[in-house]
Amino acid sequence: MRLVVPVSGSDPKTRLSSVFTPDERREFTEAMLADVLAAVGAAGHSPEVVATAPVACDAPVTVDDRGLDPLVNGLLAETDGELAVVMADLPLLTPPTVEGLFEPDADVVLAPGLGGGTNAFVCRHPGFRVDYHGASIRDHRRIARETGATVAEVDSRRLATDIDEPGDLVEVMLHSDGAAADWLDDAGCDLAVDNGRVTVERA
């Protein structure tokens, strides 16, 4: 099955602008991408990267500036619904987590994000299409059922934790030892406790 990792290569992770410069955000995005590709590869898959602009990584890269919906729906059409998509901002990903995504015997397997998004899916049904706007996990459940596909969901903290906001950086520093965690350490980030809450501070 074809496995694709979409990533923004032009101006990624704008919600981290209060912490990192544009160049740093691109570097951090590439570090998270490296973690995702390492986990996917170690699970026995050969990932392809589709980026809005060139990125540095150890996988074949196709530059495609279409939005996420037309991009993924185009890939679903090309593959007759035989496609897996894993987002590039999941640095907590591990090989067993990736293996778990493929285990359910369902036409469409969804991995919900913590904020209502869809962080990964496996599709084995020609009628499934995506709509990433809004609470996409709810929409993808509906779309899959409307096409007559069987649906399963993977309940995984590692798949659910995508890194978008400054507060999300805590998860990387606490629960990952990959390229993204190393990048944060090199950038002078450290954990701090403020009123009982763990945050990330930058030296």
Buried (B, 14 or more C-beta within 10 A) or exposed (E): EBBBBBBBBEEBBEEBEEBBEEEBBBBBBBBBBBBBBBBBBBBEBEBBBBBBBEBEBEBEBEEBEEEBBEBBBEBBEEBEBBBBBBBBBBBBBBBEBBBBBBEBEBBBBBBBBBBEBBBBBBBBBBBBBBBBEEBBBEBBBEBBEEBEBBBBBBEBEBBBBBBBEBEBBBBBBEBBEBBBBBBBEEBEBEEEEEEEEEBBEEE
